[in-house]
């Protein structure tokens, strides 16, 4: 903000080479409401939010947590959860 950033989702350039792009360029998907997706001719890439770098067991727990509101640590027990967290 002190360098002149103006919130609002518009393209902005700071200094010699810092570019701020609107959502439509790299993140056109609204994860909460597909009706708000903003694909345009400017869309360059899409973040799919699949967390492919995260071990599968953690992705599964994350989906359970989102869908049912369950805490993975409580679901598995603190000991097993910490073991899996350290191992993977």
Helices and strands as residue ranges (DSSP letters): E 12-14, E 18-20, H 23-26, G 34-36, H 56-68, H 72-76, H 78-87
